[in-house]
Amino acid sequence: MSTRCLPALHGRDALRDRVGALVDAAAAGAGDAVLLVGDSGLGKTALLDHAAREAADVGLVVLRSRSVPEEDRVPFAALGHLLRDEEATALGRLPDPARTALAVALGRATGVPPSAVAVAAGVVALLASVAEREGGVLLALDDVQWMDEPSLTALLFALRRLDRDGIAALVAARAVPDRGLFGHGLEVRELAPLDDRAAERVVRDVLDDPGEESVARVVRLARGNPLALRELAGAAADGRLDGPGPSSPSLLIDRAFRHELDALDDDARAALVVLAAEEHPLARRAVAAAGLDPDGLDAAEATGLVVADGAGPRFRHPLLRGVAYHAASSALRRRAHRGWTALAEHDLISRAWHASAAADGSDADAAALLEQAAGAAAAAGGLGAACDAMTRAAALTPDRPERARRVLEAARLAAGAARPEAALRHAAEGLRLAPDDASLRAALHEVRAVVFLRQGDLETAYATIVEHAEPIAEADPARAAAGLLAASVRDRVVGDYAAMRRLADRAAELAAGRAPTTHALAGLTVATVDVLEGHGERAIPVFDELRPAIVAGSAEGWPGEVLLAPVHAQVWLGRFDAAEPLLEQHVDRLRARGGAAELLYPLTVRAQLRLRRGRLAAALADATEAWEIAQAGGLRGQVAVAAGALAAVEAVLGREEECLRRAGEAIGLTDDRPAIGQWSRAALGHLHLALGRPADALAPLRACERMAARTGLADPAVVAFGADLVETLVRGGARDEAARALAGWAASGSDSPWRRGAVLRCHGLLAEDADDAIAAFEASVAVLEDAGMRFEAARSRLSLGERLRRDRRRLDARPALQEALDAFERMGARPWAARARDELRATGQATDRDRRPGNGLEELTPHELRVALRVADGRSNPELAAELYVTRKTIEHHLSRVFRKLGVSSRVELARLLQDREDA
């Protein structure tokens, strides 16, 4: 038997059975993925070939890719190869923005560079579409250790979301280099060497008339490696295994391959060096462009060293390719790369890297081509590949100033590609290269500041921006202004409002007449400081006048921490109707362009708005998603922000264990950020108060009081812990302390609805005279209801009912208590509903002990809750699938569970149930 034939899969019965089950699952409409891991030559490709035949036999579409080392330089190269037979028809059926993102990534369209999430969502949608149309898909991905990073990211993202769509994936990779494949939930099957019995069968398949001694020798030398078994058996048949030689299978395989290459003439060997430089359908033209004879490839194919298929000529095995390349002289290798560089019809990025490999020392032309390649990679969304190309361009640049400029660009690309160490290294090199270029040095310091910000090192980022703001301003005042506004975020989270105002004022000066949006955002930042310092009435006209700048800043891609600070401030002031449309528009824009990480802060702000409006289910969905984004991205500082917001919602819902865990997580991260730490401590205080434990509530609420005084936070509506503190003290019997606490914040800050309503409720709690207390509670209810703060209004109704009952006016107490109970139950505020129910029973009115707060919504998982809320908003299943980066079948699965848990049978009923909660 020829060594060129496909090997029998001796000794792989268990793996063959697993492949069969994988294919059967896809054919049945399910999905699964298996990762095959093993050294070269152990049979991974043979198993993929077997799976492809099995899948084709049952009618599945088979999509294959085989990655090669140089592929990592071309973003989405593997994805393009995998989808080449399907993209033309499938792309047109995808919803935007997935279609646009995927088309740009694959070079089928031009446009804004797509985010990784948007491309991955496109892959999910495309694969699901093909599976639905064709009845199932098998993805056969070989040599994934060489796959380009953007393709690998997109495909791993997709595989985690294709568990019920008739899509199977068989992924093959070596353990080295490690691509992080083990952390994505894939079933891992490691290929071990064959046992002696299976090894003997492989050798007997190769040899026509094997002698026992020859078989035993090959088995002993190959050590269970199927490739080594076949190649050494072939060598034994040709008499090439005699005499001493290498003892390891890899060296023996190398020697066998070299022997086959040595049997070729010089022209064929030279042509193979060109093919070894890149396996591509244009190989014959590249050989000719290198001044060599293309017929040499035909000669190599005739000997079986090269095989030809629809993707062009390629080596029989990747190891053979490496031997052919490294056996050649350096001069011949450079000549081969020059042949590829000369092909104008070849893609720009590949030609640039061939020019790099052909360079002998500095090379201005190769550097210029690599810079163009970096631009092309960035345009496709491959920032990592762009960074690599620009880094190499800088290294080949002979001119020092030009090299410094390219180092700056490499630093920016590295920062964008989430390579902080590389970005800082490039920045340091740039500063060394350009000691006298103020403009370039300022830009390099700006890159350093961005890296520190993304690493959560606010203090270093802040110091870097502030220290270099004026040099940056000399070169680019608008850029300096934007940097100062970014730095002001640090002052807000640590509570240094005076410094925040100074930076915003200076940003306004620098941006005046130069950058209208930046100038307006600086003014809005000053207005935000006004709110924090208790002068909200001064801020409101500014918010109204400069509102268009927030819309413009959203379109321009400003970071949410700067852009939405004035929106957040309006949430504190109770201006929900002004804040909510801005938040909705910004969140929709981010979802449309796949900006998952950018959603963290907007979702946190929207969660707080929804919490204050009593929309607890929606608030929980937003806060949970924000926290998941922060956790997934390892964003330490943002985890604290999101965890604090989530803890606040969980406190109102009475999710004690979750709230304690979340608040503890946030507090552990915010010791140096007192302004942020208040949210979590306020959540703890509220939780204990709601559960009837005022003694436990007092410490965290007193800590909030101290932090507010320390930071100069003058508006009590920002964190809104003051009313809880007063009630805690009253319930603990410390009425004098409660009165002092109320006096400490009642007259400060803006005349916001929350402050007015909360002050009235606290006056009612402290009033000795019954009529005064009842009047205060009723006025509080009116203020809070009018402001749309239904949860706070229900609390005031509860307080009113409690006072009436204590004054022995049981019949008068019942309506207020019943309204409070109904509202709390609809919102899902379980501890508050329990208090209202106990009070109502104490009036002598029977209550339904089995009523379930929240109408069952508390049983939904976070993902199910998100689906339910969006369905109630009128989203279709395809729209939901695109928005949540999953498939339509996944949405259908979640929706069926939602219907079952909530006891509804239609989207109309679901929308009505949720609307009832909104109207509570």
Beta strands, then each sheet from edge to edge (+ up, - down):
strand 1: 32-37
strand 2: 61-66
strand 3: 137-142
strand 4: 167-173
strand 5: 187-190
strand 6: 306-309
strand 7: 312-315
sheet 1: 2+ 3+ 4+ 1+ 5+
sheet 2: 6+ 7-
end
